[in-house]
Amino acid sequence: MKRLFGLLAVAVLASACSEQQKPPPPPPYNVDRSVKEIMAHVIDPASGLFWRSSGTVVTAQGEQDLSPSTNEGWEAAESAAITTAEAGNLLMLPGRALDNGEWIKWSRQLIEDANAGALAAEHHDKKAMFETGARIYEVCTACHQKYMPGFK
């Protein structure tokens, strides 16, 4: 009987050890695209479209309002802001986040400011669009200064 309990104990321990040695399953997301690719193909185009949808430009012909003039234009600006916000999440995924300090802080700030920009576009609020665009620019610039010195 003692021997049976001994064998049973060894079997249970061996089973427990083999369970612990299995590698963890891969994450449910894919981070094959680099931060540089996310910037070039997601953040830059989306934030650029948002910025081009607010403010004014002064030329020899006078002042030109860049704000959307159609519902489609406002929706495009809103979509650009939402894409920018969601890209902030992409930057924080394990495998892309460059650190857990300022990188995460600026990614979260990008999300917050871009979501505010989406709300401004949804409400056709020209002033808020300009202000949130400026905040998005500031967070991008601060991040680039630390992680991409010399980036212009």
Secondary structure, 3 states (H helix, E strand, C coil): CHHHHHHHHHHHHHHHHHHHCCCCCCCCCCCCCCHHHHHHHHHHHHHHHHHCCCCEEEECCEEEECCCCCHHHHHHHHHHHHHHHHHHHHHHCCCCCCCCCHHHHHHHHHHHHHHHHHHHHHCCCHHHHHHHHHHHHHHHHHHHHHHCCCCC
